[in-house]
Amino acid sequence: MIKRKNLILIGMPGSGKSTVGVILAKALTRPYLDSDILIQLKENRSLQDIVDADGYMVLRDIEEQVLLDINCENHVIATGGSAAYS
């Protein structure tokens, strides 16, 4: 049985995780997930709106929960910049 593992990109904010993730996913013909996009879809507001209204620590908590809730195999996943701190 072949185990289908995810490829997860973690790095500092602005390091290019999303850009590299899209390119990697296309090259490997894998689905792509971006935790920043998942957060915005879940919260129905931008990351900056979350920080402005609730603070950076709330955004980090939301991001951590979104990452823990991901249940998939064989994906390329780009985490948000704050995931490196969690």
C-alpha positions as CSV (number, residue, x, y, z in Angstrom):
1,M,0.0,0.0,0.0
2,I,1.4,3.4,-1.0
3,K,1.1,6.1,1.7
4,R,0.0,9.4,0.3
5,K,1.6,12.0,2.4
6,N,1.0,15.8,2.3
7,L,3.8,18.2,1.5
8,I,3.6,21.1,4.0
9,L,5.3,24.4,3.5
10,I,6.2,26.3,6.6
11,G,8.2,29.5,6.8
12,M,8.4,33.0,7.9
13,P,5.8,35.6,6.7
14,G,6.5,36.7,3.1
15,S,9.0,33.9,2.3
16,G,7.0,32.7,-0.7
17,K,5.2,29.6,0.7
18,S,2.0,30.3,-1.3
19,T,3.9,31.0,-4.6
20,V,6.1,27.9,-4.2
21,G,3.1,25.9,-3.1
22,V,1.1,26.7,-6.3
23,I,4.1,25.9,-8.5
24,L,4.8,22.6,-6.6
25,A,1.2,21.5,-6.7
26,K,1.1,22.0,-10.5
27,A,4.4,20.3,-11.0
28,L,3.4,17.3,-8.8
29,T,-0.2,17.3,-10.0
30,R,-1.4,17.5,-6.5
31,P,-4.3,19.5,-5.0
32,Y,-3.2,22.8,-3.3
33,L,-4.5,24.2,0.0
34,D,-3.5,27.6,1.6
35,S,-4.3,28.0,5.2
36,D,-4.7,31.8,4.8
37,I,-7.4,31.2,2.2
38,L,-9.1,28.6,4.4
39,I,-9.1,31.1,7.3
40,Q,-10.7,33.8,5.2
41,L,-13.4,31.4,4.0
42,K,-14.1,30.1,7.5
43,E,-14.2,33.6,9.0
44,N,-15.8,35.4,6.0
45,R,-13.3,38.3,6.4
46,S,-9.8,39.1,5.5
47,L,-6.8,38.3,7.7
48,Q,-6.2,42.0,8.3
49,D,-9.8,42.4,9.4
50,I,-9.3,39.6,11.9
51,V,-6.2,41.2,13.3
52,D,-7.7,44.7,13.4
53,A,-10.9,43.5,15.1
54,D,-9.7,40.7,17.4
55,G,-5.9,40.9,17.5
56,Y,-3.0,38.9,16.2
57,M,-3.2,36.2,18.8
58,V,-6.8,35.4,17.8
59,L,-5.6,35.0,14.2
60,R,-2.9,32.6,15.4
61,D,-5.5,30.6,17.3
62,I,-7.8,30.4,14.3
63,E,-4.9,29.4,12.1
64,E,-3.9,26.7,14.5
65,Q,-7.4,25.3,14.5
66,V,-7.8,25.4,10.7
67,L,-4.5,23.5,10.3
68,L,-5.6,20.9,12.9
69,D,-8.9,20.5,11.1
70,I,-7.3,19.7,7.7
71,N,-8.0,16.1,6.8
72,C,-6.5,15.2,3.4
73,E,-3.8,13.2,1.7
74,N,-1.4,13.9,-1.1
75,H,-1.9,17.7,-1.0
76,V,0.5,20.6,-1.1
77,I,-0.4,22.8,1.9
78,A,1.0,26.3,2.5
79,T,0.6,27.4,6.0
80,G,0.3,31.0,7.1
81,G,3.4,32.8,8.3
82,S,2.4,32.6,12.0
83,A,2.3,28.8,11.9
84,A,6.0,28.8,12.4
85,Y,5.4,30.3,15.8
86,S,2.7,27.7,16.9
